[in-house]
Amino acid sequence: MDIFLLIIGFVCMIIGLFGSFMPVIPGPSISWFGLALLYFTNTIPANYWILGITLIITLFLSVLDYFIPAQGAKKFGGSSYGILGTNIGLIIGILSPIPFGFLIGPFLGALIGELFFDSKNHKRAIKAATGSFVGFLASSFIQFLVSLLYLGLFITIVWQHKEGLF
């Protein structure tokens, strides 16, 4: 059972890393779940400090994830249409066969969203789309770093208890 929990926990860690860049998958939350699964094994003693601190970080980051792209858009004069366009563009970019679609999609989605909001002012739309895109990148980068930190913590804990697990 320990090996099964270890494998599922590691899969959650990998999904969490990929989820850092996809708005529909909560990357750090899934990574935290993978870390929590590790403590359900019989070999690894529960460490409520690590679980508690990482849970607080995950919850804080989940709330912050909604504010960072919005603040990026507002800072550059964007609207909620730009933020919505960023998320739609990201999904389309990920699903498209275009190389680096996950980067091109959010910018184009934000631009289209801003042009839908105000079709007369192209300069403001480009500036707002840039703000939405920068906010998305900042949020994704922070989520990726936290998920990577959780993966490192997972590997360290497994390495410390490898004799009992394998």
N, C-alpha and C positions, 0 to 999 in steps of 0.2 A: 504494500500500500504506500510505503514511503517513496518508492521510485515513481509510482504513478503520480503522487502529489508533486514530486520534484519536476517531473516532465510537464505536467499541466502548468505549474508555476513558471517554468522557463518559457513555455509557449505564451503565457500571459505577458511575460516580460518583452518578448519579441513583438507581439501584437501592440503592446504599449508604445514601443519605439516607433512603429509605423503609424500608430494612432495619433502621435504627436503632430503629424502633418495633415490629418484628415479630421474635418470638423464633426463628422458623425461618430467617430470612435474616440472616447475619452482616454487618451494615452496614459497619463500619469495614474488615473484611477484603476485602469486595468493592470498597470505595472504594480501598483500597491496591492491589488488583489493577489497577484502572483507572489509577492513578498509575504503576504499573510498566509497563503497556502503552504509556504515553506515551514511556518511555525506550527502547522497542523500535523507535521510528521512526528513520529515517536522519538526520533533521534535528536532533533533540535529542540532545546528547551525554549519555552515561550519567553520572549523579551518584550514586555509591554511598553518599555520606554521607546524602543525602536519603532514598534508598530504605532504607538501613539504620536510620536513626533512626525513620522512619515505620513500618517493620516492627516494631521493638522496641515502639513505642507501641501498635501494633495487637495484638501478642501479649500485652502486659501488659493491655490493655483486654479482650481476649477472656477471659483468666483472671479478671480482676476482675468481669466480667459475671456470673459464677456466684456471686460472693460478695456483691455489693451487695444484690440482692433477699433473699438468705438472711439477711444481717445486719439488714436492715430488718425482716424478719419476726421474727427472734429478739429484736431490741431491743424489739419490741412484744408479745412472748410468743407468737409464731406457731410453726407446725409445718411439716413438709415438705408436708403436705396443702394448706396455704395457698399455698405457692409453686407447687405443681403446679396448683392451682385458678387462680392468677393467669395462668399460661401458657395453660391451656385457655380461660379466659375471654377472654383477649386474642385468641386465634384466632377464637373465636366472635364476639366483638365486632367484629373487622375484617370478617368475612364477613357480618355482619348489616346490614340496611338502616337500623338505628337511627343517628341522628346522634350523633356522638361515642361510637360503640360501642367504639372502641379504648381509650377511657378508662373507660367504665362496665363493660365486660366483665371487665377484670382485677380490679376491686374486687369485683364480684359473684362471680367465680370463686374469689377468695381467701376470701370470706365463706362460700360453699357448701363449699369445701374444709375450712375450719376448723370449720364446723358438722358436717361429716361426721366429723371427728376427735373433736370433743367437742360433742355436741348439747345438753348441759345448760347450758353456760355461754355464753349469747349475748353478754354484755358482753365476755368475753375474745375471742370470735370476731370481733366487730366491731373490737376493738382490734388483733388480729393481722392481720385483713384490711386495715386501714389501714396497718399496717407493711409488709405485702407490697406494697401499692399504692404507697406512698412509695418503697420500694426499687426497684420497677419503674420509676417515673418518674425517679428519680435515675440509674439505669443507662441508661435510654433517652436522657435529656438529655445525659449524658456522651458516649454513642455518637454522638448527633446532632451535637454540637459537634465531635468529632473528624472525622466524615465531612464536615462543613461546612468544616473547616480543610483537609482533603485536596482538596475541590472548589476552594477558593480557591487552593491551591498549584497545582493542575492548570491553572486558568485563567491564573494568573500565568505559569507556564512556557510555556503555549501563546502567550500574548500577547508574551512576550519573543522567541519564535522564529516569529512569524506570517509573516514574509517567506519563510522556507524551507518552511513548511507549506502556504501557500495560493498 
